[in-house]
Amino acid sequence: MLIFIGGVETLRPSIERFVEKAKAEGVDLQVHLKEGKAHDYALIRDIAGSQAVTEANQIIGRFVAGVRDQYLRLTA
């Protein structure tokens, strides 16, 4: 599971509780916290700026490629 958290978003405490519960259940997580950013910063350039969105897109790309590679290993 891939989770982005904006450092100043209203939902941050709820998301962090969700992350802790998921970890306790053994969920494989990647969590990316970006201090000073709002909710959905990873998706909206007008909120976060080009650099933060580009970085998030790269993280998403690596995550999806890793999931794909893991799936292909399991089905080979």
C-alpha positions in Angstrom: 0.0 0.0 0.0 1.3 3.5 -0.9 0.2 6.4 1.3 1.0 10.0 0.9 0.5 12.4 3.9 0.6 16.1 3.7 2.2 17.5 6.8 -0.4 20.2 7.4 -3.5 18.3 6.2 -6.5 18.1 8.5 -6.7 14.3 8.1 -3.1 13.7 9.2 -3.9 12.3 12.6 -6.5 9.9 11.1 -4.2 8.8 8.4 -1.4 8.2 10.9 -3.7 6.0 13.0 -4.7 4.1 9.9 -1.0 3.5 9.1 -0.3 2.2 12.6 -3.3 -0.2 12.4 -2.3 -1.4 9.0 1.3 -2.0 10.1 0.0 -3.9 13.2 -1.9 -6.1 10.8 1.2 -6.8 8.7 0.2 -4.7 5.7 3.2 -3.9 3.5 3.2 -0.1 3.5 5.2 2.7 1.9 4.4 6.0 3.6 5.6 9.4 2.4 5.1 12.4 4.6 5.7 15.8 3.0 5.9 18.5 5.7 4.3 21.8 4.9 2.0 20.3 2.2 -1.8 19.9 2.2 -4.0 17.0 1.5 -3.7 15.7 -2.1 -0.4 17.5 -2.5 0.9 14.5 -4.5 -1.7 15.1 -7.2 -2.3 18.8 -7.6 0.5 21.1 -8.8 -1.4 24.2 -7.8 -1.3 23.0 -4.2 2.1 21.5 -4.0 4.2 22.9 -6.8 5.8 21.1 -9.7 8.7 19.6 -7.8 6.6 17.9 -5.1 4.2 16.5 -7.8 7.0 15.3 -10.0 8.7 13.6 -7.0 5.3 12.0 -6.0 4.9 10.7 -9.6 8.3 9.1 -9.5 7.4 7.4 -6.2 4.1 6.2 -7.7 5.9 4.9 -10.8 8.4 2.9 -8.7 5.7 1.6 -6.5 3.6 0.4 -9.5 6.6 -1.2 -11.2 7.5 -3.0 -8.0 4.0 -4.4 -7.6 4.0 -5.5 -11.2 7.4 -7.2 -10.8 6.2 -8.9 -7.7 3.1 -10.1 -9.5 5.1 -11.4 -12.4 7.4 -13.3 -10.1 4.5 -15.0 -8.4 2.8 -16.0 -11.6 5.9 -17.2 -13.5 
